[in-house]
Amino acid sequence: MTSEPALTPIQNAHELSSDHLADQLRVETKTGLTKKEAQRRLKELGPNALQEAKRESALTILLRQFKGVIVWVLAAAAAISFFLGDTVEGIAILIVLLINAITGFVLEWNASKSMDALRKLDTAPARVLRDGRIQEIPSDEITLGDVLLVEAGDVVPADGNLFDVNQLGVDESALTGESLPVEKSTDIPAADAPLGDQHNRLFKGTAVVSGNGQAIVTGIGQHTELGKIATMVEEAERTATPLEAKLDALAKRLIWITVGLAALFMVVGFIRQEEPKLLIETAIALAIAAIPEGMSVVATIALAYGMLRLAEKKVIVKRLSAVETLGGTNVIFTDKTGTLTQNRIEVNTVQLPEGMAEVRIDERAGKLEVVHGEEAVISDSSYHKLVQVGVLCNNADYEPREGEAPKEIGDPVEVALLKFALGAGVNPDEVTQQHPRKAEKAFSSDTRIMGTLHEADGRYLVAVKGATEEVLDRCNRVMKSGQTALLEQNEKETSRQLSEKMAADGLRTLAFAYREINEKPGDDFTEKDLTYLGLIGFLDPPRTEVTPALESCREAGIKVIMVTGDHPATALTVASKVKLIEPGEEIVLTGKDLRPIADLSAEEKERIMACRVFARVSPAQKLDMIDLYQQHGDIVGMTGDGVNDAPALKKSDIGIAMGQRGTQVAAETADMVLKDDSFTSIVTAIGQGRVIFENIRKFILFLLSCNMSEIFVVTFAGFLGVGNPLLPLQILFINIVTDVFPALALGVGRENRELMKQPPRNPDTPVLTSRDWWMITYYALVMTIAVLGVYWLGTRNLGMSQGMGNTITFYSLSFAQLLHVFNLYSGHGHFFRNEVTSNKYIWWALVICILILVLTYYVPFLSEVLSIQPMTNQALLLIVAAGIVPVLVIQVIRKLTGWDE
């Protein structure tokens, strides 16, 4: 006896008929699988669950903190210090390494929980047909070929092909970006139909909002569309942020500077036949001086401060470096549903035979207003009859509630009709009570209409809504200004054309009709003699605050691109309404137009990058588009709220999720979450990111000019043969104490609104430009000359000892660096009144550092560790002079030459 071939997930299932599929999966749709066969398949194919990715352990993340070049250099310096017997110095360096490692570990200990969020969609039980009986089983026990039963309120537990539907509507917005619920059918779509147009299929993780249906399971677990997205989330690489990359490049540059200076110093020392131990100690001092140990700590705190300020504005940052990355973003890919729109369906357009009106419902005021078109439309008798029919031919329930979200049950389009009635001043409950329902003709894919029969005052009212073509075919009269007349053929054609135009404008259109009679009709009460009322177009309304936010993006030089899985016409309509595109830019590309990035020609790439609206785009295509822009050198931000957005959120340089209406998957995959779902908050975050980068640049200028002054002091003293004016431990103390506090104060400086009126900085531009390096060198030379000057004067002319010379140099350089913070103002204002002098944190930093320096002199333990000698008043005057003179020289030259930062 030959065994049956193994089953595999069905490819291109939407192209197959249910009979063909049942044969291929060896299942009888009337009875389902047998219990024995289901268990066999479950054992062979595995459970209907998403695979769990291997997570990084805490130890792995911790060890990664010790892989940087700077870490290796400092570790080598510590090892040499221990070898030479300088235990205190070695321990101090190790403490610095430990602080930086702990900081990095804490920042990375936010391991992605996106897969956990995806798995939470698997928890609901499911109903299947087995052995001819309906059984409820855990969703992870569903297997290939199972006959699945779904109804309103269910979350679809697996992918499947429908073979029986009854008014089945499914909300697929989380998977495809489609705002409106999708009406399902058993018709086979085109072979190249995108996911959003495969109406004969159910997809795992989507929600059934109306009706019921039966389907044959064609994909489980990782082989569902949701599973494919889960795989992409796992495989999408989280690249280093631009700031991390630039700081790493800066660190490597500093290493080469250090190695070069240390090698030069060693060569000169050996030529002079100086003591090897002294040369090695000096080389260690140079290594410590060149590396700004506090840079990562200060950068972290500066970013954290920006994060807290954004939290106050309802922007939650999950990765600190993401704040700065957003500041450098020059391209933003935004989803439509829930980001540019409100992710809810509302009546947008009313088209009566007498005219058209585009309307908006103010829910707070409970009032409807005309925003475009003819005001008279909403006072016409035909309009009021249209509102009445919309309420009666309706199975939804809508209940506004004071102080909390309204209660909404049923199809979102029907809920929108009830809201529309309330806005028009009609109470739906009163209308339904006055017109009790006697019968209903449910919507079906065959008739494409819904009808209800009502009785009031001894007469009967038929209310009908549905597809324009089907409703018009059943109408022989039309209502105009409260009067009925014969419906001419040309009027029918006009209404059809209006419906097509509304659909082309991205609206979902329904036609409405009614009939009033004295006697109760038969079962065919919806089939003839109806009076046509008009059309209503539904739309997911744009968010009103988006338009000025997009204008701010344009002013800041940021390109915003819509990428959605929704219908092309709908995407263009929303893009026009929020002014994402200008008149004449009405170009939209669909997923069919996008080939894999590796296959694109230069002309195709240029065409894609010139387009601002993309529709019917799959998650994989979103990844390709982000990759295309990243290869172009852009810093890409991605906003989204659905499961389908998760891979792109992770792939982008900065992923931004919507917190209110967004899925948990999107929120946990993204770098930032907008609690208010407002695109305006993105603009706020961009401004904050630019401020933070400017602050980081400023404190790096400060730190490196201070560190370079230490290098110059040690190097020049060695070349001049005047001894070693700074000990390694003294340099380390300056770097992690007296340098850090002023740098930190610069890092939390207040906002500069002018930054949002400038284009984004070039992503290829390093943190420090060539001009910045010249400034650093200049600052360092001025401080070095002043400090070495007082050291020379004290040891050579005033007869001070080498120990006293070290002490003077230590305090002179510390004081010069503290006052150097006042040289870092931007040029706006003047020396005594600018963003530095008005920063209260600067003054607190100076007070703290001066107090610490005082403690190093008077606390025996500190003075002993740092080799501090008792000082005379004469030494104190030299220290004050060494601190003040560099500031005076720099400011005088600044005024004379007219340069600024």
N, C-alpha and C positions, 0 to 999 in steps of 0.2 A: 504494500500500500504506500503510495507516494504522499509525502507531507505537502501541505499547502504552502505556497510561497509566502515569505515573511511580508508583513504589512509595513508600509512606510508612509510618512506624512504626505498628503496629496499636494502636488505642485499645481499652480494655476487652477485651483478648485473652482473659481468663479465661472470658468468656461464649460464646466461639466453639468449635464442634466442630473436630476436627482436619481433617476433610474440607473444611469450609467455609474453614478457614484456608489449607489447601493450595491450594484454588482461588483464593482472594484473593491469595495470594503467588506463584501460578503456579509451583508446585513439585510434583514427584512424590516422595512419601515413600519409595518403594522404591529410587529411584536418586539422589535429591538433585538439586542444581543441576548444570548442565554447567559445565566450567571456564570457557568463554567467557562464559556468562551471569553467573557469579560475579564475574569480572573487570569486566564491564560495570556490575554493581550496586555493586561496590566503588568504581569511579570515580565513579558517580553519587551515592552516599550517603556516601562517605567511609569512613575506617577505623573499626573498632570500638574507639575509644579515647576517653578523657575529654579534653575540651578544656582546654588550658592557659590559665589566666587571666594577664592582663598584670600583672607584678609592679612594685611601686614600685622605682625606682632608688635607689641610695645617696644620690645628689645630691638627689633629691626629699625624702627623709627628713631630710637635713641642712638643707636650706633651710627645712623646716617648723619647725625649732627657733628660727628667727628671726622668727616671726610673732606672738608674744605681745605684749600691750600693754606689759608691763614692759620687754620687749626694746626696743620702739620708744622708750620714754621714756629709757632708759639710752643708746641710740644717739644720740638727740638731744642728751643731755647731753654725750656724748663729742664730737660734732660742734661744739657751741658752745665746748667747752674748747679744741679745736684752733684754732678761729676766733679765740679770744681770746689764743692763744699759750701756753695751759697744756698743753704737750705731755705732760708726765709724767702729769698727771691724766687726760687723754684716753686715753693708753695703758693706764692702770690700769683704767679703765672697760671698755675693749675686752677686756682680759684676763678680767675677770669674765664678760662676755658669752660669750667663747669657752669658758670652763670650763663654764658652764651648757649651752651648745649641744652640746658633746662629751658631757656627761652624758646629755642627752636622746637624742642620736643612738645611743649605745651601748644604751640601754634599748629603743629601737624597732627596733634591728637584729636582730630575731628574727623576720624575715618568716615568715609562715605556710607550713608545708610540708605542710599537710593534703592538698592536691591531689596532691603527689608520692606521699604514702602511698596515696591512692586508686588512683593509676596502677600501683602495685606489684602490685595485684590482677590486672593485665592481663598479667603476664609469662609465665604458664604456657602451653604449647602446647595446642591443642585438636584434637579429632577430629571430622571432618565427613564426610558422605557426598556425594561428587561423582562424576558419571559412573558411578554404580553401584558405586564402590569407596570404602573407608574411607581417608581421607587425614589426616595430621597436619599442621596448619598453625599459624603464629603466630596468637594469639587476636585480634590487631588486623586480621586478614584475613577474619574471619567477617563475613558480610553478611546482610541481611534475606532470609529464606526458606531459609537453609542448614538442612540436617538435621544436628542436633548429637547426638553420642553421648557419654554420661557414665557413669562408674562410680565405685565407692568410691575415695576418695583424690583425686578431681578437684576443682578449684575451677571453678565454673560460669562460663564466659567471656562469656555473653550471656543476655538474657531470652528465654524460649521457652515454647511450649505443648507438653506431653507428649502423645505418641500411642502410646507403648509403654513400659511400666514392668515391672520385675521386682524386687520387694522394695526398691524405691528409697526410701532415707531421706536427707534433706538437713538439715544443720544451718544454720538460718537465724537463729540468735541474734544475729549481728552486724548483721543487717538489720532484724529484726522484734522482737527481744527474747524470742522464744520459747525457753524453756530446753531442751525436748525436741526431738530430731530430728523433722522433719515427714515422715510417711509419704505419699508421692506416689501419685496415681492419675490416671486419664484422665477421671474423672467431672467434669462441668461444675458448678461451685458456683453459689450464688445470685448474682444480678447485683450485689447490694450487699455481697458478701463482702469483708472487709478483706484486706489483703495476707497476713496469717498464715493465713487460711482458704482461700486460692486454691491448693488442693492439686494442681491440674492444670498448674501453672506452675513453671518454673525461673527463678531470679533471679541475675543477674550478681554475682559476689563471694561467693556462698554455697558451702558445702562439702558434697560428697557423702560420706556416712559408710557407706552400705551399698547393695547392689544395683546396678542399672544401668537405663538408660532412653534413649529417643530423643525428641527434641523438634524442633519447627520454630521457628527463630529469629524472634521478633516485635519485638525491639528491640535496637539496638546503641548503643555509645558513650553519648552524653549523653541518649539516649532510653530508656535502661534505668532501672530503679528506683534503682540505684546512681548513675547519671548525674544523675537528678533531685536526689538528695541532694547530690551534688557541686556542682550549680548553687546549691542553697540555702546550702551552706557559703560559696560565693563571694559570694552576695548578702546574706547575713546581716550586718548592720552591727555592727561592734565599737564600741560606744558608749564615751565617756570614762567612767572609773571615778568613783564618787562623790567620792573624795578629790581626783582631778584637777579635777573640776568645782568643788568647794568651794574649792580653793586658787586656781583661776582667778578665781572670784567675789571672793575675798578680795583678790587682786591688783588687780582693777578698782576695788574700794572704796578701796584705798590710793592708787590713781592719782587718784581724785576728791578725796581728802583733800589730796594733794600739790598738785594744780592749784588747789584753793581757797585753800590757805595761800600758795602762791607768788603767785597773783593778788592776794590781799589785801596781801601784803607789798610787791609792786610798786606797787600803787596808793598805799599809805601812803608809800612811798619817793619816788614822783614828787611827791606833795603836799608832801613835805618838801624837794623839789628836791635829792635826794641823787644822787651820781654814778651814771650809768646802768651803767657796767661793774661797779661794786660791787653794784648791784642784781641784775644778771644772774648774777654769781658766787654771790651769796647764794641766788638761785632754784635754781641748779644744786645748791648744797649741800643745799637743802631736798628736791630730787628724790632725791638720793642717800640722804639721811637717811630719807626716807619708805619707800624700797623695801628690804626685807630681802633683799639679794642672795644671802645664804647659805641662804635658806629652802629652795630646791629641792635644793641639794646636801645639806643636813642631812636633809631628808625622804627623799632617796634612800638615804643611808647608814643611817638609822634603819630603813627598810624592808628594806634588804639585810641588816642585822643580824638582823632578825626572820626573813628568808628562810633564813639560815644555821642559826638555831635550829630552824626547821621541818625543814630538810634532815636534821638529826640525828635527827628523829623520823619519817623516811621520807616527808616531804612535800616534793615538788620544786615550787618556784614559778618559773614562766616569765616572769611580769610582776611586777615588784616591787610596783606599786600594788595588785595582786590580793590581797596579804596583808591590807592594810587593808580592802579591799572585803569580804572574807569576814567580817571582824570586824563589819561593819555589816549583814550579811545577816540578813533576818528571814523569808525563805521559801526552802526548799531543795526543788527537784524532784529526786527520786532515781529512777534506774532500779531495777528489781528484780533482774534477772539479773546476778550477779557483784558487785553492790553490797550489797544486803540478803541475797542468797543466795550460795552458794559456786560457782554456775555448774557444777554437776556433778549427775548423777542418782544418787540413792540410794534403797534400799528404806526406806519410811517407815511403812507399815502392813501387818500380816499379819492377814488375816481368814479364820479357819478355821471350820468348822461348829460347833466347840465354843466359840469366843470370838474376841475381837479384842485385838491388842497393837500399840501404836505403838512402834517400835524406833529405836534409834540405834546406829550402828557406830563404835566407837572404833578408828580405824585404827592408832594408835600402840600400843595394848594388844592389837590384834587380837581384840577382844571385842565381842559384841553385847549390848546391855542394853535392857530395857523401860523406856520413859519414861512410858508411859500405857497403861492397860488391864490385862489379866490376865497375870500373870507365868507362870502354868501353861501358857500357849499355846506358849512356846518350848521346853517339855520334852515336848510331846505327840508321839506317834509320827507323827501326820498331818503335823506340822511338819517332821520330819526327812525324810519322803517328799517333801514340797513342796520342800525344799532340794535334794534329789537330782534331782528333775525339772527344777528351775531350772538346774542344772549341765549335765544331759544334753541338754536341748532348747535348745542354746546354740551359737553359732558364734563367740563372742568369745574374746579371750585377755587375761588379766590376770596380771601378774607383779610382785609387790612387790619393791623393790630397796633394799638397805641404803644409807642416806645419799644417795639421789637419788630423783627422781620415779619412781613405778611405771610400768611399760610397759602401756599400754592400747590394744588393737586391737579394732575392731568397734563394733557398735551400743552406745551408752552404756547403754541399758536392760539389755542382756545383760551388759555389764561390771559393772553394779550387782548383778546376780544372782550373779556370781562373788565380788564383795566380800562380799555377804550370806552366801554359803556359808562363806567364810573366817571371818567373824565368828561364825558358828554352830559353828565348830570342825571344819568339813569341808574336806578338801583336794580342790579340783576336779580336779587331775591324777590323783589316785588313783581318784576316782569314774569318770572317763572311761576310765582304763586297765582298770578292773574290768568296765566295760560297753562294749565296743567297738561303735561305730556300724556298723549294717548298711544303713540306708536313711534317707532324709530326705524329708519333704514340706515344701517351702519355703513360707514365708508368701506369700500373694497377696491382692489386694484382693477377690477373689471369695470365698475360703474364710475369710479373716481369722484363720487359725490356722497354727501351725507344729508339725510333729510329727517325731519321730525314733524309729528302731527300733534296739534294742540287744540283744546276746546276753550272757548271763552264767550259768555253771553249767548249760548245756544248756537254759535257758529264755529267753524273749524278753520284753523290757520296752519298752512304748510310752510315750514321754514327749510330752506335748502342752501348749502354751500358746497363748493368743490372746484374742480378744474374749470377754467373759463370755457373751453370748447364744449365740455359736457353739459354745463349749466345752460349755455346759450342754445344748445340743440333742443333743450326741453322748454324754452321760453317762446311765447308768441306775443307777449305784450311787454311794455316797458313803462316804468314810473318816472315821470318828469314833473317836478314842482308839485308833487302831491296828486297828480292826475295820471291815469293810465291811458296808454294808446297802443296801437298796433306796433310791433317791433319789426321794422323793415330789414331786408337782407343786408343793405348797405350799413345799417346801424350795427348789425351783428359783426360785420367785417371790421368796422371801426373799433368795436370793443375788443375783438381778437388782436388787432394791431396794437392797441393800447396795452393789452396784457403782455404781449411779446416785448414791447418797449420797456415796461416795468421790470420784466424778468431780465432783460439785457442790462438794466440799471442795477441789477443785483438784488431785486426784491422778490420775495416769495409771494405769489399772487393767488388770491382766492376770489371767486365770483359768488354773488349772493342773489337769491331770488325768493319769491314767496307766492302764495296762492290763498285766497280767502273764499270759502264756499259755505253753503247753508247745510249741506248734508255730509255725513261722514263718508269719506272716499274709501275705495278699496285698497288692496295692498300695493297697488301701483301709484300711490298718491304723489310720488316724486317724478313721474315719467312724462308728464305733459301739462300744457296749459298754465305754465308758470309765468310770473311777471318779473322781469329782470330789474334789479336794483342798482348794480354797479360792482366795482372792484375794490378790494383792499389789498395794499402792498405791505408786507411785514419786513422788518429789518432789525438786526442787532444794532441798536443805536450807538453812534460814536460817543466817546467820552468828551464832554465839552471842554475840559482843561487841556486836551491833547494839542489843539491847534497852537496856542501860544508857546507850549513847550517845544513843539517842532520848530517854531520860528526861532526860539532861543538856540536850538541845535544848529540851525542854518547860520545864525550869527556867530556861533562858536566854531564854525567850520566842520561840523559833524554830519556825515551822510547817514540818513535813516532809510532803511530798506524793509518793506513789508514782505514776510515770507509766511504763507499760510497754506493749509490744506483745503481751504474753502473754495467755493466756486469763483472763477475768474471775474465774472461780472460783479459779484458781491465785493470782492477784494478791491476792484477799481472804484466802485461807488464809495466805499469807506475811505479809501485813499484820497479821493477828491473832496469828500466832506470835511476831513480833518486837515486838508491842504498839505498832505504829504507830497502830492504831485501838483504841478502847476498846469493850467490849461495848455493843451498841446503836448503834454507828456503822458497821455492816456495809453500807455503801452504796458501790457502784461504778458509775462512768459509763464507757461505752465510746465508741470513736470515732464510732459511729453517733449518739450523743447530742450530739456537739459540732459546732455549725455555725460558719462563719467568724465571727471576732470582730466584724466590722462589722455582722453581721446579728443579733447577740444583743440581746435585750431586757434591761432592768435586772433582771428576775426571773431570767432565765436566767444572767446573770453572777453573781448572788448564789448561785444553786444550784451553779454550777461552783466558786465560791470556797469553798463550804461542804463540798465533797467532798474526801476525802483519798486516794482510790484511783481511778486511771484505767487502763483496760485497752484493748487493741486500738487503741492510739493511734498515728497515723502521724507521721513526722517533721514534716510541715507543721503538724499539730495541736499538737505540742509547742511549736513556735514561737509559735502563736497563744496558747497558755496562758501562756507566759512573757511575751508582750506584754501580755496582760490584767492580770497582776499588776504589771508595770512601770508600766502606765498608772494603776494604783491607787496608785502611789507606793512600792511595795515594792522592796527590793533583793533580787534573785533569784539564788540559786546553783543550778547544775544539775550533777548527777553522772551519769556514764554510761561505758560501755565499748565500745559498738558503733558501727558505721558510721552506723546510724540515729540515733545521739545527736549526731553531729558538728554539724549546723546549730544545734541547741538549745544545745550547749556554747558555741558562738561567740556566739549571740544573748544569752545570759544575762549578767548583770553579772559573774558569776564562774563559769567552767566548770571542773569538777573531774573528771578522768579517772582510771580505774583502771589502774594500771601493770602489774600482773601478768597478768591475764586480758584486759585491754582491748586493742582494736585499735590499731594504730599511728595510724590516722586520728584516733581520739578523743583519743589522747595528744597529738598535735601540734596539734589544734585548741583544746584546753583551755588555761586559764591556769595550772592546777595539776595535778600528777599525784601520786596516792597510790601509793607504791611497794609498800605492803603491802595495797592494796585494802581497807583497813579504814575503815568509816564512823566509827569512833572517832577516827581521825586528822583527820577533818573537824572534830570538836568541839575537838580540840587546836588546829587551825588557827584556828578561830573565836575561841578564847580569846586566842591570840597576836595576832590581828587587832585585837581590842578593846584589848589592852594597847598595841599600836603606835599606834592612833588616840589613846589617852589621852596617850601620850608625845609624839605630834606636836602635839596641842593644847597640851601644857605648854610645849614648846619654842617654839611660835609665840607663846604668851603672853609668854615671855621675850624673844624677838626683837623683837616689836612694842612692848613696853613700853620696851625699850632704844632702838629706833628713834624712838619718839615722844618720848623724852626728848631725843634729838638735835634733832628738829624744834622742840620747845619751847625748847631752849637757843638755837638760831639765831633763831627767830621773836621770842621775848620780848626777846632782846638787841637785835634790830632795832627793835622797837616802843619799847624804853626808850632807844634811841639811845646805847648803850654800846659800839658797835663790833661786830665779827664775832668772837665768841669761838672759833669752830671753822672751820677751813679745809676746803674740799670733800675734799681728799685725806686729811685726818685722819679725816673721817667715813667715807670709803670704807675706810680701814684698820681702823677700829673694827668696821665692819659685816662685813668678810670675815675678820677674824682674831680679835679679842677677843670678838666676839659668837658666832662659829660654834662654837668648841670647847666652851664651857659648854652651848650649845644641843644640840650633838651628844651630849654626856654625858647630858642629859635625855632625848634621843631613844632611847637604848639602856638606859633604866632597866629594873629587873627587874620580873617579872610581879606582877600584882595579881589574886589569885584571886577576890576579891569581884566583879569585873566580870562573871564568868559566872553570877552569881546575880541579875543585873539584866536587865531586858528590853532588847532592842536599842534603840539610840538612834533617834529619829525620822529617817528618811532626809532629810526636808526641813530638819532642823536644820543650820545652818551650822557650820563648824569652830569659830567663836567666837560665843557668844551675846551678848545685850545686856549681861548681867552681866559677861561677860568683857571687853567693851569698856570698861565702867566701871572694872574692875580695872586694865586696861592704862593708862587715863588717870590713875588714882590713883597707880599705881607711877611713871609717867613724871613726874608733877608733883612728887612727893617728891624724886626724883633731880634734876630740873631745878632746884628751889629750892636744894638743897644745892650743886650745881655752880655755878650762877650766883651763889650767895652767896659762894663762895670766889673766883670771878672778880672780882666787885665789890669784895670786901675787898682782894684783891691789887692791882688796878689803881687803885682810888680811895683806899684808906686806907693801903696799904703802899708806894705809889709804884712799883709794878712797871710795866714797859713793856708795850705791846700784844703784842709777840712773846712775852714771858714769860707774859702772860695767856692767850694761845693754848695755850702749853705746859701750864700748870696745868689749863686746862679739858680738854685732851686726856687727860691722865693722870687727872684727877679723875673724868671721865665713864667712862673705861675701868675704873678701880678700882671705882666705884660699880656698874657693870654686872656686873663679875665677882662681887662679893659679893651682887648681887641674885638670883643663882641659888638662894640659901638661902631666899628668900621663896616659892619655888615648890613647897614641900611641900604635900601634900594635906590636912593637918589631922589625919591619923592619927599618933599619937606626939606628940613635942614638938620644940622647935626644935633641940635638940642630938642627937636620935635619931629619925630618920625616913627615908623612902625616898631623900631627897636626900643627907643626910649619910652614909648607909650605902652610897651609890653610889660605888665606887672611881674610876669614870671622871670624876666631878665633880672629885675632888681632883687627878687627873692633868691635867684641863683647866685648872684654876686654876694649877698649877705651870707648865705650858707657856705659858700666856698671860702670866704674870708674867715669865717668862724672855724672851718676845718683847718685852714692854714695856721690859725692861732693855736688850735689844739695840738698840731704837730710840733709846735715849739715848746708848749708848756706841759704836755703829757709825756712823762719819761719814756714809756714804752714806745710811743710813736717816734719821739725824737731819737731814740736809740736805734730803732729799725731803719730810719731814714738818714742816720748819721748826721743829725742836726747839731751844729755847734752854737754856743752862746754868742749873741751878736751885740755890737756896740751901736750907738746912735748913728755913727758914721756909716755903718753897714746898712742901717735902715734907710738912710737918705739915698744911698745908691740903689736900693731896691725900688723905692718910690720913683726915682728918676728913670730907671729901666722900664717901668710900667707906663709912665706918662709920655715919655719922648716918642715912642713909636706911633702912638695915637696922633700926636701933634704933627709929626712928619707926614703921616699918611693923609691927614685931612688938609694940610697945607698944599701938598702936591695935587690932591684931588680938586681943590678949588682952582689952583693955577692952571691945570690941564683941562678941566671941565669934564673929566670922565666920571661915570658912575657905574653901579653894578649892572 
